[in-house]
Amino acid sequence: MTAVRLLGLRAHSVNELERKLRRRGFAEAEVAAAVARLTDQRHLDDAEFAHSLMARRSGRRGGAAMAAELGAKGVSRATVEQLLAGRDPEIEIAGAERFARGWLGRVKVGSVQSLLEFAGPRLLRRGYSPAVVREACRRAVN
């Protein structure tokens, strides 16, 4: 019942749900049984969880940040790599460009290079690749 309640609040990865149930004092056998039952009933699916999380955050975070977050939530590296491989690069560039355009009005930026120097490190911290950062800044200025 606790596992269902937790899934009712938001989606979880298998690893997250196991950790939360253990913290609440459930025995290992109970945790394993609950996870197996929820997985069999398709209420718990790491691939679907990762896909949903990436869809919600794809416009605000780059692939590296998404991979790190999903890894921290216990999603397998293979699942994350598969999702990142299928990701549309234009969506990532558009998200980075929106962020870069937000800085155009706040600072005096006359060239792609000056925007790269100012917004570039911020975009890199959001998990965007250097190639995406360069293209987003170029598009934002032009």
N, CA, C and O atoms as CSV, one atom per row, in Angstrom:
chain,resi,resn,atom,element,x,y,z
A,1,MET,N,N,0.820,-1.193,0.000
A,1,MET,CA,C,0.000,0.000,0.000
A,1,MET,C,C,0.871,1.267,0.000
A,1,MET,O,O,0.542,2.240,-0.678
A,2,THR,N,N,1.957,1.257,0.743
A,2,THR,CA,C,2.853,2.414,0.780
A,2,THR,C,C,3.476,2.668,-0.579
A,2,THR,O,O,3.607,3.816,-1.006
A,3,ALA,N,N,3.862,1.596,-1.258
A,3,ALA,CA,C,4.482,1.749,-2.582
A,3,ALA,C,C,3.495,2.368,-3.565
A,3,ALA,O,O,3.874,3.233,-4.355
A,4,VAL,N,N,2.263,1.948,-3.531
A,4,VAL,CA,C,1.234,2.497,-4.423
A,4,VAL,C,C,1.000,3.970,-4.103
A,4,VAL,O,O,0.843,4.788,-5.010
A,5,ARG,N,N,0.978,4.303,-2.834
A,5,ARG,CA,C,0.798,5.699,-2.427
A,5,ARG,C,C,1.953,6.565,-2.934
A,5,ARG,O,O,1.732,7.676,-3.417
A,6,LEU,N,N,3.178,6.058,-2.826
A,6,LEU,CA,C,4.336,6.804,-3.320
A,6,LEU,C,C,4.251,6.996,-4.832
A,6,LEU,O,O,4.558,8.076,-5.336
A,7,LEU,N,N,3.839,5.963,-5.555
A,7,LEU,CA,C,3.698,6.082,-7.005
A,7,LEU,C,C,2.540,6.998,-7.383
A,7,LEU,O,O,2.539,7.586,-8.464
A,8,GLY,N,N,1.571,7.118,-6.508
A,8,GLY,CA,C,0.462,8.042,-6.755
A,8,GLY,C,C,0.887,9.496,-6.661
A,8,GLY,O,O,0.282,10.366,-7.287
A,9,LEU,N,N,1.924,9.760,-5.882
A,9,LEU,CA,C,2.423,11.127,-5.746
A,9,LEU,C,C,3.218,11.556,-6.975
A,9,LEU,O,O,3.062,12.674,-7.467
A,10,ARG,N,N,4.076,10.652,-7.468
A,10,ARG,CA,C,4.859,10.894,-8.681
A,10,ARG,C,C,5.491,9.584,-9.096
A,10,ARG,O,O,5.584,8.644,-8.306
A,11,ALA,N,N,5.921,9.532,-10.338
A,11,ALA,CA,C,6.595,8.337,-10.842
A,11,ALA,C,C,7.940,8.177,-10.144
A,11,ALA,O,O,8.569,9.161,-9.753
A,12,HIS,N,N,8.369,6.945,-9.993
A,12,HIS,CA,C,9.649,6.630,-9.371
A,12,HIS,C,C,10.372,5.602,-10.217
A,12,HIS,O,O,9.748,4.839,-10.954
A,13,SER,N,N,11.683,5.586,-10.106
A,13,SER,CA,C,12.448,4.481,-10.678
A,13,SER,C,C,12.381,3.329,-9.686
A,13,SER,O,O,12.000,3.514,-8.530
A,14,VAL,N,N,12.751,2.149,-10.141
A,14,VAL,CA,C,12.755,0.975,-9.262
A,14,VAL,C,C,13.666,1.231,-8.069
A,14,VAL,O,O,13.296,0.963,-6.926
A,15,ASN,N,N,14.859,1.750,-8.341
A,15,ASN,CA,C,15.827,1.999,-7.289
A,15,ASN,C,C,15.310,3.006,-6.260
A,15,ASN,O,O,15.474,2.807,-5.056
A,16,GLU,N,N,14.694,4.071,-6.729
A,16,GLU,CA,C,14.143,5.083,-5.813
A,16,GLU,C,C,13.091,4.483,-4.895
A,16,GLU,O,O,13.105,4.701,-3.683
A,17,LEU,N,N,12.174,3.720,-5.492
A,17,LEU,CA,C,11.088,3.141,-4.708
A,17,LEU,C,C,11.639,2.152,-3.682
A,17,LEU,O,O,11.184,2.128,-2.538
A,18,GLU,N,N,12.602,1.348,-4.078
A,18,GLU,CA,C,13.214,0.408,-3.131
A,18,GLU,C,C,13.848,1.149,-1.958
A,18,GLU,O,O,13.661,0.766,-0.803
A,19,ARG,N,N,14.594,2.204,-2.252
A,19,ARG,CA,C,15.235,2.982,-1.172
A,19,ARG,C,C,14.207,3.570,-0.216
A,19,ARG,O,O,14.378,3.513,1.002
A,20,LYS,N,N,13.140,4.136,-0.772
A,20,LYS,CA,C,12.128,4.760,0.079
A,20,LYS,C,C,11.422,3.726,0.957
A,20,LYS,O,O,11.140,3.992,2.126
A,21,LEU,N,N,11.143,2.570,0.406
A,21,LEU,CA,C,10.471,1.533,1.200
A,21,LEU,C,C,11.396,1.010,2.307
A,21,LEU,O,O,10.947,0.765,3.427
A,22,ARG,N,N,12.679,0.840,1.995
A,22,ARG,CA,C,13.624,0.400,3.029
A,22,ARG,C,C,13.740,1.434,4.149
A,22,ARG,O,O,13.791,1.082,5.327
A,23,ARG,N,N,13.780,2.701,3.772
A,23,ARG,CA,C,13.867,3.767,4.778
A,23,ARG,C,C,12.650,3.783,5.698
A,23,ARG,O,O,12.738,4.189,6.857
A,24,ARG,N,N,11.528,3.342,5.173
A,24,ARG,CA,C,10.309,3.300,5.975
A,24,ARG,C,C,10.223,2.034,6.832
A,24,ARG,O,O,9.230,1.814,7.525
A,25,GLY,N,N,11.259,1.212,6.779
A,25,GLY,CA,C,11.344,0.061,7.669
A,25,GLY,C,C,10.825,-1.242,7.115
A,25,GLY,O,O,10.688,-2.201,7.874
A,26,PHE,N,N,10.530,-1.330,5.847
A,26,PHE,CA,C,10.051,-2.585,5.277
A,26,PHE,C,C,11.213,-3.553,5.098
A,26,PHE,O,O,12.329,-3.148,4.770
A,27,ALA,N,N,10.941,-4.816,5.315
A,27,ALA,CA,C,11.953,-5.862,5.162
A,27,ALA,C,C,12.294,-6.029,3.681
A,27,ALA,O,O,11.509,-5.686,2.798
A,28,GLU,N,N,13.478,-6.561,3.445
A,28,GLU,CA,C,13.964,-6.741,2.070
A,28,GLU,C,C,13.003,-7.596,1.241
A,28,GLU,O,O,12.760,-7.304,0.070
A,29,ALA,N,N,12.465,-8.640,1.845
A,29,ALA,CA,C,11.539,-9.521,1.120
A,29,ALA,C,C,10.258,-8.783,0.738
A,29,ALA,O,O,9.727,-8.985,-0.354
A,30,GLU,N,N,9.763,-7.933,1.631
A,30,GLU,CA,C,8.557,-7.150,1.332
A,30,GLU,C,C,8.811,-6.148,0.217
A,30,GLU,O,O,7.965,-5.954,-0.656
A,31,VAL,N,N,9.960,-5.523,0.247
A,31,VAL,CA,C,10.330,-4.554,-0.783
A,31,VAL,C,C,10.416,-5.253,-2.137
A,31,VAL,O,O,9.863,-4.778,-3.129
A,32,ALA,N,N,11.112,-6.381,-2.165
A,32,ALA,CA,C,11.268,-7.126,-3.418
A,32,ALA,C,C,9.917,-7.581,-3.965
A,32,ALA,O,O,9.682,-7.513,-5.172
A,33,ALA,N,N,9.038,-8.039,-3.094
A,33,ALA,CA,C,7.715,-8.502,-3.535
A,33,ALA,C,C,6.886,-7.343,-4.089
A,33,ALA,O,O,6.229,-7.480,-5.121
A,34,ALA,N,N,6.921,-6.215,-3.405
A,34,ALA,CA,C,6.150,-5.051,-3.863
A,34,ALA,C,C,6.663,-4.559,-5.211
A,34,ALA,O,O,5.876,-4.255,-6.107
A,35,VAL,N,N,7.970,-4.483,-5.351
A,35,VAL,CA,C,8.559,-4.016,-6.616
A,35,VAL,C,C,8.245,-4.999,-7.737
A,35,VAL,O,O,7.898,-4.583,-8.843
A,36,ALA,N,N,8.360,-6.282,-7.469
A,36,ALA,CA,C,8.050,-7.290,-8.489
A,36,ALA,C,C,6.587,-7.198,-8.922
A,36,ALA,O,O,6.290,-7.248,-10.115
A,37,ARG,N,N,5.685,-7.065,-7.970
A,37,ARG,CA,C,4.255,-6.966,-8.280
A,37,ARG,C,C,3.958,-5.710,-9.103
A,37,ARG,O,O,3.225,-5.776,-10.090
A,38,LEU,N,N,4.517,-4.578,-8.706
A,38,LEU,CA,C,4.276,-3.331,-9.434
A,38,LEU,C,C,4.912,-3.348,-10.819
A,38,LEU,O,O,4.375,-2.760,-11.758
A,39,THR,N,N,6.046,-4.014,-10.947
A,39,THR,CA,C,6.683,-4.143,-12.258
A,39,THR,C,C,5.856,-5.046,-13.164
A,39,THR,O,O,5.646,-4.729,-14.335
A,40,ASP,N,N,5.387,-6.169,-12.629
A,40,ASP,CA,C,4.540,-7.081,-13.406
A,40,ASP,C,C,3.265,-6.402,-13.875
A,40,ASP,O,O,2.788,-6.667,-14.978
A,41,GLN,N,N,2.710,-5.526,-13.042
A,41,GLN,CA,C,1.472,-4.819,-13.386
A,41,GLN,C,C,1.740,-3.566,-14.221
A,41,GLN,O,O,0.818,-2.814,-14.540
A,42,ARG,N,N,3.000,-3.352,-14.569
A,42,ARG,CA,C,3.444,-2.230,-15.414
A,42,ARG,C,C,3.192,-0.855,-14.776
A,42,ARG,O,O,3.024,0.143,-15.478
A,43,HIS,N,N,3.169,-0.820,-13.459
A,43,HIS,CA,C,3.070,0.462,-12.747
A,43,HIS,C,C,4.450,1.031,-12.458
A,43,HIS,O,O,4.588,2.206,-12.116
A,44,LEU,N,N,5.453,0.206,-12.594
A,44,LEU,CA,C,6.823,0.587,-12.288
A,44,LEU,C,C,7.699,0.146,-13.461
A,44,LEU,O,O,7.869,-1.048,-13.707
A,45,ASP,N,N,8.247,1.115,-14.175
A,45,ASP,CA,C,9.028,0.828,-15.385
A,45,ASP,C,C,10.093,1.909,-15.525
A,45,ASP,O,O,9.774,3.072,-15.772
A,46,ASP,N,N,11.360,1.524,-15.367
A,46,ASP,CA,C,12.453,2.493,-15.430
A,46,ASP,C,C,12.534,3.199,-16.775
A,46,ASP,O,O,12.781,4.404,-16.825
A,47,ALA,N,N,12.332,2.475,-17.853
A,47,ALA,CA,C,12.420,3.095,-19.184
A,47,ALA,C,C,11.326,4.147,-19.357
A,47,ALA,O,O,11.589,5.234,-19.872
A,48,GLU,N,N,10.121,3.837,-18.935
A,48,GLU,CA,C,9.014,4.796,-19.053
A,48,GLU,C,C,9.233,5.992,-18.121
A,48,GLU,O,O,8.959,7.133,-18.492
A,49,PHE,N,N,9.725,5.725,-16.922
A,49,PHE,CA,C,10.037,6.791,-15.972
A,49,PHE,C,C,11.076,7.742,-16.560
A,49,PHE,O,O,10.911,8.960,-16.505
A,50,ALA,N,N,12.149,7.178,-17.123
A,50,ALA,CA,C,13.223,7.999,-17.694
A,50,ALA,C,C,12.715,8.790,-18.897
A,50,ALA,O,O,13.034,9.970,-19.044
A,51,HIS,N,N,11.941,8.156,-19.743
A,51,HIS,CA,C,11.387,8.839,-20.921
A,51,HIS,C,C,10.501,10.012,-20.496
A,51,HIS,O,O,10.592,11.097,-21.070
A,52,SER,N,N,9.663,9.803,-19.512
A,52,SER,CA,C,8.766,10.854,-19.026
A,52,SER,C,C,9.546,12.021,-18.423
A,52,SER,O,O,9.240,13.182,-18.692
A,53,LEU,N,N,10.541,11.712,-17.616
A,53,LEU,CA,C,11.352,12.761,-17.001
A,53,LEU,C,C,12.094,13.569,-18.060
A,53,LEU,O,O,12.161,14.795,-17.973
A,54,MET,N,N,12.644,12.894,-19.049
A,54,MET,CA,C,13.359,13.600,-20.112
A,54,MET,C,C,12.410,14.463,-20.938
A,54,MET,O,O,12.773,15.565,-21.348
A,55,ALA,N,N,11.218,13.980,-21.179
A,55,ALA,CA,C,10.250,14.765,-21.958
A,55,ALA,C,C,9.870,16.048,-21.223
A,55,ALA,O,O,9.713,17.101,-21.842
A,56,ARG,N,N,9.723,15.955,-19.903
A,56,ARG,CA,C,9.342,17.140,-19.121
A,56,ARG,C,C,10.465,18.165,-19.037
A,56,ARG,O,O,10.210,19.369,-19.017
A,57,ARG,N,N,11.700,17.694,-18.989
A,57,ARG,CA,C,12.818,18.604,-18.732
A,57,ARG,C,C,13.706,18.862,-19.932
A,57,ARG,O,O,14.723,19.542,-19.805
A,58,SER,N,N,13.354,18.343,-21.082
A,58,SER,CA,C,14.257,18.423,-22.230
A,58,SER,C,C,14.503,19.847,-22.698
A,58,SER,O,O,15.555,20.113,-23.281
A,59,GLY,N,N,13.602,20.755,-22.476
A,59,GLY,CA,C,13.807,22.120,-22.917
A,59,GLY,C,C,14.622,22.965,-21.966
A,59,GLY,O,O,14.974,24.099,-22.293
A,60,ARG,N,N,14.929,22.436,-20.795
A,60,ARG,CA,C,15.646,23.233,-19.786
A,60,ARG,C,C,16.997,22.662,-19.393
A,60,ARG,O,O,17.793,23.342,-18.746
A,61,ARG,N,N,17.264,21.417,-19.777
A,61,ARG,CA,C,18.508,20.782,-19.355
A,61,ARG,C,C,19.109,20.000,-20.496
A,61,ARG,O,O,18.394,19.437,-21.325
A,62,GLY,N,N,20.412,19.967,-20.533
A,62,GLY,CA,C,21.125,19.237,-21.567
A,62,GLY,C,C,21.231,17.756,-21.260
A,62,GLY,O,O,20.845,17.294,-20.186
A,63,GLY,N,N,21.760,17.029,-22.223
A,63,GLY,CA,C,21.870,15.584,-22.094
A,63,GLY,C,C,22.727,15.131,-20.930
A,63,GLY,O,O,22.389,14.157,-20.258
A,64,ALA,N,N,23.826,15.817,-20.680
A,64,ALA,CA,C,24.713,15.414,-19.577
A,64,ALA,C,C,24.023,15.564,-18.228
A,64,ALA,O,O,24.168,14.705,-17.358
A,65,ALA,N,N,23.282,16.636,-18.050
A,65,ALA,CA,C,22.560,16.847,-16.791
A,65,ALA,C,C,21.450,15.820,-16.632
A,65,ALA,O,O,21.225,15.312,-15.533
A,66,MET,N,N,20.757,15.511,-17.718
A,66,MET,CA,C,19.695,14.519,-17.656
A,66,MET,C,C,20.268,13.137,-17.330
A,66,MET,O,O,19.694,12.396,-16.532
A,67,ALA,N,N,21.390,12.798,-17.943
A,67,ALA,CA,C,22.021,11.507,-17.683
A,67,ALA,C,C,22.444,11.398,-16.217
A,67,ALA,O,O,22.265,10.353,-15.591
A,68,ALA,N,N,22.998,12.465,-15.680
A,68,ALA,CA,C,23.423,12.454,-14.282
A,68,ALA,C,C,22.226,12.309,-13.344
A,68,ALA,O,O,22.281,11.541,-12.383
A,69,GLU,N,N,21.159,13.034,-13.612
A,69,GLU,CA,C,19.977,12.949,-12.754
A,69,GLU,C,C,19.354,11.560,-12.801
A,69,GLU,O,O,18.998,10.997,-11.766
A,70,LEU,N,N,19.225,11.011,-14.004
A,70,LEU,CA,C,18.639,9.676,-14.121
A,70,LEU,C,C,19.531,8.624,-13.477
A,70,LEU,O,O,19.037,7.682,-12.858
A,71,GLY,N,N,20.843,8.781,-13.619
A,71,GLY,CA,C,21.764,7.860,-12.964
A,71,GLY,C,C,21.635,7.916,-11.448
A,71,GLY,O,O,21.682,6.887,-10.774
A,72,ALA,N,N,21.471,9.127,-10.916
A,72,ALA,CA,C,21.298,9.284,-9.470
A,72,ALA,C,C,19.988,8.666,-8.990
A,72,ALA,O,O,19.874,8.264,-7.831
A,73,LYS,N,N,19.018,8.591,-9.866
A,73,LYS,CA,C,17.732,7.997,-9.508
A,73,LYS,C,C,17.726,6.487,-9.728
A,73,LYS,O,O,16.712,5.826,-9.504
A,74,GLY,N,N,18.866,5.943,-10.171
A,74,GLY,CA,C,18.996,4.503,-10.283
A,74,GLY,C,C,18.641,3.915,-11.628
A,74,GLY,O,O,18.540,2.694,-11.752
A,75,VAL,N,N,18.449,4.733,-12.633
A,75,VAL,CA,C,18.154,4.224,-13.969
A,75,VAL,C,C,19.460,3.714,-14.585
A,75,VAL,O,O,20.502,4.357,-14.460
A,76,SER,N,N,19.399,2.583,-15.237
A,76,SER,CA,C,20.614,1.974,-15.782
A,76,SER,C,C,21.243,2.845,-16.861
A,76,SER,O,O,20.560,3.599,-17.555
A,77,ARG,N,N,22.543,2.725,-16.981
A,77,ARG,CA,C,23.293,3.491,-17.985
A,77,ARG,C,C,22.820,3.142,-19.391
A,77,ARG,O,O,22.737,4.019,-20.251
A,78,ALA,N,N,22.508,1.873,-19.633
A,78,ALA,CA,C,22.054,1.444,-20.962
A,78,ALA,C,C,20.730,2.115,-21.331
A,78,ALA,O,O,20.547,2.540,-22.472
A,79,THR,N,N,19.817,2.211,-20.379
A,79,THR,CA,C,18.526,2.865,-20.624
A,79,THR,C,C,18.730,4.344,-20.915
A,79,THR,O,O,18.119,4.888,-21.835
A,80,VAL,N,N,19.580,4.990,-20.139
A,80,VAL,CA,C,19.851,6.419,-20.331
A,80,VAL,C,C,20.501,6.655,-21.690
A,80,VAL,O,O,20.106,7.571,-22.410
A,81,GLU,N,N,21.479,5.855,-22.046
A,81,GLU,CA,C,22.152,6.020,-23.336
A,81,GLU,C,C,21.192,5.811,-24.501
A,81,GLU,O,O,21.269,6.515,-25.508
A,82,GLN,N,N,20.295,4.853,-24.366
A,82,GLN,CA,C,19.309,4.607,-25.412
A,82,GLN,C,C,18.382,5.813,-25.585
A,82,GLN,O,O,18.076,6.207,-26.710
A,83,LEU,N,N,17.947,6.384,-24.491
A,83,LEU,CA,C,17.070,7.556,-24.563
A,83,LEU,C,C,17.800,8.767,-25.129
A,83,LEU,O,O,17.239,9.509,-25.935
A,84,LEU,N,N,19.037,8.971,-24.718
A,84,LEU,CA,C,19.798,10.113,-25.227
A,84,LEU,C,C,20.094,9.963,-26.723
A,84,LEU,O,O,20.131,10.954,-27.452
A,85,ALA,N,N,20.302,8.739,-27.172
A,85,ALA,CA,C,20.579,8.506,-28.590
A,85,ALA,C,C,19.356,8.856,-29.443
A,85,ALA,O,O,19.500,9.291,-30.586
A,86,GLY,N,N,18.179,8.670,-28.900
A,86,GLY,CA,C,16.958,8.963,-29.646
A,86,GLY,C,C,16.463,10.385,-29.488
A,86,GLY,O,O,15.411,10.736,-30.021
A,87,ARG,N,N,17.195,11.200,-28.774
A,87,ARG,CA,C,16.783,12.569,-28.502
A,87,ARG,C,C,17.028,13.463,-29.714
A,87,ARG,O,O,18.077,13.378,-30.353
A,88,ASP,N,N,16.062,14.317,-30.025
A,88,ASP,CA,C,16.169,15.237,-31.148
A,88,ASP,C,C,17.122,16.372,-30.779
A,88,ASP,O,O,16.847,17.109,-29.832
A,89,PRO,N,N,18.237,16.533,-31.501
A,89,PRO,CA,C,19.194,17.583,-31.148
A,89,PRO,C,C,18.612,18.987,-31.291
A,89,PRO,O,O,19.045,19.902,-30.591
A,90,GLU,N,N,17.655,19.170,-32.172
A,90,GLU,CA,C,17.043,20.494,-32.341
A,90,GLU,C,C,16.295,20.946,-31.091
A,90,GLU,O,O,16.263,22.138,-30.785
A,91,ILE,N,N,15.699,20.010,-30.375
A,91,ILE,CA,C,14.993,20.362,-29.131
A,91,ILE,C,C,15.997,20.854,-28.097
A,91,ILE,O,O,15.734,21.820,-27.380
A,92,GLU,N,N,17.137,20.195,-28.023
A,92,GLU,CA,C,18.174,20.604,-27.072
A,92,GLU,C,C,18.731,21.976,-27.441
A,92,GLU,O,O,18.931,22.820,-26.567
A,93,ILE,N,N,18.982,22.202,-28.727
A,93,ILE,CA,C,19.502,23.497,-29.168
A,93,ILE,C,C,18.477,24.593,-28.904
A,93,ILE,O,O,18.837,25.686,-28.466
A,94,ALA,N,N,17.208,24.312,-29.166
A,94,ALA,CA,C,16.156,25.313,-28.943
A,94,ALA,C,C,16.053,25.691,-27.465
A,94,ALA,O,O,15.863,26.863,-27.138
A,95,GLY,N,N,16.176,24.711,-26.575
A,95,GLY,CA,C,16.141,25.003,-25.144
A,95,GLY,C,C,17.314,25.865,-24.712
A,95,GLY,O,O,17.149,26.810,-23.940
A,96,ALA,N,N,18.494,25.540,-25.210
A,96,ALA,CA,C,19.691,26.326,-24.886
A,96,ALA,C,C,19.585,27.722,-25.482
A,96,ALA,O,O,20.009,28.696,-24.860
A,97,GLU,N,N,19.027,27.827,-26.671
A,97,GLU,CA,C,18.872,29.136,-27.310
A,97,GLU,C,C,17.911,30.023,-26.506
A,97,GLU,O,O,18.167,31.215,-26.331
A,98,ARG,N,N,16.813,29.446,-26.021
A,98,ARG,CA,C,15.876,30.220,-25.179
A,98,ARG,C,C,16.590,30.781,-23.958
A,98,ARG,O,O,16.403,31.940,-23.589
A,99,PHE,N,N,17.403,29.949,-23.342
A,99,PHE,CA,C,18.154,30.383,-22.171
A,99,PHE,C,C,19.130,31.494,-22.545
A,99,PHE,O,O,19.230,32.497,-21.838
A,100,ALA,N,N,19.844,31.322,-23.647
A,100,ALA,CA,C,20.818,32.333,-24.084
A,100,ALA,C,C,20.118,33.646,-24.435
A,100,ALA,O,O,20.623,34.719,-24.104
A,101,ARG,N,N,18.978,33.577,-25.094
A,101,ARG,CA,C,18.227,34.799,-25.434
A,101,ARG,C,C,17.798,35.564,-24.182
A,101,ARG,O,O,17.721,36.793,-24.193
A,102,GLY,N,N,17.525,34.843,-23.126
A,102,GLY,CA,C,17.163,35.492,-21.865
A,102,GLY,C,C,18.275,36.383,-21.335
A,102,GLY,O,O,18.005,37.361,-20.638
A,103,TRP,N,N,19.500,36.064,-21.649
A,103,TRP,CA,C,20.637,36.866,-21.193
A,103,TRP,C,C,20.917,38.039,-22.110
A,103,TRP,O,O,21.618,38.971,-21.716
A,104,LEU,N,N,20.387,38.016,-23.325
A,104,LEU,CA,C,20.640,39.124,-24.257
A,104,LEU,C,C,20.132,40.454,-23.702
A,104,LEU,O,O,20.791,41.481,-23.859
A,105,GLY,N,N,18.987,40.442,-23.067
A,105,GLY,CA,C,18.422,41.676,-22.535
A,105,GLY,C,C,19.052,42.142,-21.240
A,105,GLY,O,O,18.891,43.301,-20.860
A,106,ARG,N,N,19.759,41.272,-20.561
A,106,ARG,CA,C,20.335,41.611,-19.257
A,106,ARG,C,C,21.761,42.121,-19.332
A,106,ARG,O,O,22.221,42.827,-18.435
A,107,VAL,N,N,22.446,41.774,-20.374
A,107,VAL,CA,C,23.844,42.200,-20.510
A,107,VAL,C,C,24.049,42.798,-21.890
A,107,VAL,O,O,23.291,42.525,-22.821
A,108,LYS,N,N,25.051,43.589,-22.003
A,108,LYS,CA,C,25.378,44.162,-23.307
A,108,LYS,C,C,26.183,43.126,-24.076
A,108,LYS,O,O,27.349,42.862,-23.785
A,109,VAL,N,N,25.528,42.564,-25.047
A,109,VAL,CA,C,26.166,41.526,-25.836
A,109,VAL,C,C,26.142,41.977,-27.284
A,109,VAL,O,O,25.073,42.201,-27.853
A,110,GLY,N,N,27.292,42.107,-27.870
A,110,GLY,CA,C,27.343,42.554,-29.247
A,110,GLY,C,C,27.739,41.478,-30.226
A,110,GLY,O,O,27.591,41.655,-31.435
A,111,SER,N,N,28.247,40.351,-29.720
A,111,SER,CA,C,28.713,39.318,-30.627
A,111,SER,C,C,28.444,37.940,-30.025
A,111,SER,O,O,28.112,37.797,-28.848
A,112,VAL,N,N,28.599,36.955,-30.870
A,112,VAL,CA,C,28.442,35.573,-30.414
A,112,VAL,C,C,29.490,35.277,-29.347
A,112,VAL,O,O,29.199,34.614,-28.352
A,113,GLN,N,N,30.701,35.766,-29.555
A,113,GLN,CA,C,31.782,35.495,-28.602
A,113,GLN,C,C,31.467,36.056,-27.214
A,113,GLN,O,O,31.694,35.381,-26.210
A,114,SER,N,N,30.950,37.274,-27.149
A,114,SER,CA,C,30.658,37.850,-25.827
A,114,SER,C,C,29.498,37.110,-25.156
A,114,SER,O,O,29.492,36.952,-23.935
A,115,LEU,N,N,28.519,36.656,-25.939
A,115,LEU,CA,C,27.424,35.867,-25.351
A,115,LEU,C,C,27.954,34.511,-24.889
A,115,LEU,O,O,27.544,34.008,-23.843
A,116,LEU,N,N,28.853,33.927,-25.657
A,116,LEU,CA,C,29.467,32.659,-25.247
A,116,LEU,C,C,30.213,32.807,-23.928
A,116,LEU,O,O,30.147,31.931,-23.066
A,117,GLU,N,N,30.919,33.915,-23.779
A,117,GLU,CA,C,31.676,34.132,-22.544
A,117,GLU,C,C,30.762,34.313,-21.346
A,117,GLU,O,O,31.104,33.907,-20.235
A,118,PHE,N,N,29.598,34.920,-21.560
A,118,PHE,CA,C,28.702,35.181,-20.445
A,118,PHE,C,C,27.742,34.015,-20.188
A,118,PHE,O,O,27.671,33.503,-19.071
A,119,ALA,N,N,27.013,33.601,-21.210
A,119,ALA,CA,C,25.987,32.563,-21.036
A,119,ALA,C,C,26.559,31.152,-21.191
A,119,ALA,O,O,25.980,30.193,-20.681
A,120,GLY,N,N,27.684,31.016,-21.886
A,120,GLY,CA,C,28.264,29.704,-22.128
A,120,GLY,C,C,28.485,28.863,-20.879
A,120,GLY,O,O,28.039,27.717,-20.829
A,121,PRO,N,N,29.168,29.407,-19.865
A,121,PRO,CA,C,29.377,28.604,-18.656
A,121,PRO,C,C,28.062,28.214,-17.967
A,121,PRO,O,O,27.956,27.129,-17.396
A,122,ARG,N,N,27.089,29.079,-18.023
A,122,ARG,CA,C,25.794,28.761,-17.418
A,122,ARG,C,C,25.110,27.620,-18.160
A,122,ARG,O,O,24.512,26.737,-17.545
A,123,LEU,N,N,25.204,27.646,-19.484
A,123,LEU,CA,C,24.615,26.567,-20.286
A,123,LEU,C,C,25.358,25.247,-20.064
A,123,LEU,O,O,24.741,24.184,-19.992
A,124,LEU,N,N,26.672,25.324,-19.957
A,124,LEU,CA,C,27.450,24.106,-19.698
A,124,LEU,C,C,27.056,23.492,-18.359
A,124,LEU,O,O,26.961,22.270,-18.247
A,125,ARG,N,N,26.826,24.320,-17.344
A,125,ARG,CA,C,26.404,23.806,-16.031
A,125,ARG,C,C,25.029,23.163,-16.087
A,125,ARG,O,O,24.705,22.320,-15.251
A,126,ARG,N,N,24.216,23.550,-17.061
A,126,ARG,CA,C,22.896,22.943,-17.237
A,126,ARG,C,C,22.977,21.641,-18.035
A,126,ARG,O,O,21.954,21.021,-18.324
A,127,GLY,N,N,24.179,21.237,-18.385
A,127,GLY,CA,C,24.369,19.953,-19.030
A,127,GLY,C,C,24.373,19.962,-20.539
A,127,GLY,O,O,24.322,18.902,-21.161
A,128,TYR,N,N,24.433,21.144,-21.148
A,128,TYR,CA,C,24.496,21.213,-22.606
A,128,TYR,C,C,25.932,20.994,-23.066
A,128,TYR,O,O,26.875,21.406,-22.391
A,129,SER,N,N,26.091,20.356,-24.198
A,129,SER,CA,C,27.426,20.101,-24.737
A,129,SER,C,C,28.003,21.397,-25.308
A,129,SER,O,O,27.248,22.307,-25.650
A,130,PRO,N,N,29.328,21.491,-25.414
A,130,PRO,CA,C,29.938,22.702,-25.995
A,130,PRO,C,C,29.421,23.010,-27.403
A,130,PRO,O,O,29.241,24.178,-27.748
A,131,ALA,N,N,29.181,21.982,-28.218
A,131,ALA,CA,C,28.672,22.211,-29.574
A,131,ALA,C,C,27.278,22.830,-29.533
A,131,ALA,O,O,26.971,23.731,-30.313
A,132,VAL,N,N,26.442,22.347,-28.626
A,132,VAL,CA,C,25.088,22.901,-28.498
A,132,VAL,C,C,25.158,24.335,-27.984
A,132,VAL,O,O,24.408,25.193,-28.451
A,133,VAL,N,N,26.037,24.605,-27.041
A,133,VAL,CA,C,26.187,25.958,-26.494
A,133,VAL,C,C,26.600,26.932,-27.589
A,133,VAL,O,O,26.037,28.020,-27.702
A,134,ARG,N,N,27.581,26.543,-28.393
A,134,ARG,CA,C,28.023,27.427,-29.478
A,134,ARG,C,C,26.891,27.703,-30.471
A,134,ARG,O,O,26.676,28.850,-30.863
A,135,GLU,N,N,26.186,26.678,-30.867
A,135,GLU,CA,C,25.104,26.847,-31.843
A,135,GLU,C,C,23.968,27.674,-31.244
A,135,GLU,O,O,23.416,28.535,-31.929
A,136,ALA,N,N,23.613,27.438,-30.001
A,136,ALA,CA,C,22.534,28.201,-29.364
A,136,ALA,C,C,22.893,29.683,-29.254
A,136,ALA,O,O,22.046,30.540,-29.506
A,137,CYS,N,N,24.117,29.991,-28.887
A,137,CYS,CA,C,24.538,31.387,-28.785
A,137,CYS,C,C,24.582,32.045,-30.157
A,137,CYS,O,O,24.215,33.211,-30.302
A,138,ARG,N,N,25.027,31.302,-31.160
A,138,ARG,CA,C,25.046,31.838,-32.524
A,138,ARG,C,C,23.632,32.171,-32.983
A,138,ARG,O,O,23.401,33.233,-33.561
A,139,ARG,N,N,22.693,31.278,-32.731
A,139,ARG,CA,C,21.305,31.507,-33.135
A,139,ARG,C,C,20.675,32.650,-32.345
A,139,ARG,O,O,19.879,33.415,-32.889
A,140,ALA,N,N,21.025,32.769,-31.074
A,140,ALA,CA,C,20.437,33.815,-30.233
A,140,ALA,C,C,20.864,35.206,-30.693
A,140,ALA,O,O,20.068,36.144,-30.650
A,141,VAL,N,N,22.094,35.343,-31.124
A,141,VAL,CA,C,22.608,36.649,-31.550
A,141,VAL,C,C,22.100,36.997,-32.937
A,141,VAL,O,O,21.811,38.162,-33.210
A,142,ASN,N,N,21.987,36.024,-33.810
A,142,ASN,CA,C,21.564,36.275,-35.213
A,142,ASN,C,C,20.077,36.331,-35.376
A,142,ASN,O,O,19.585,36.533,-36.487
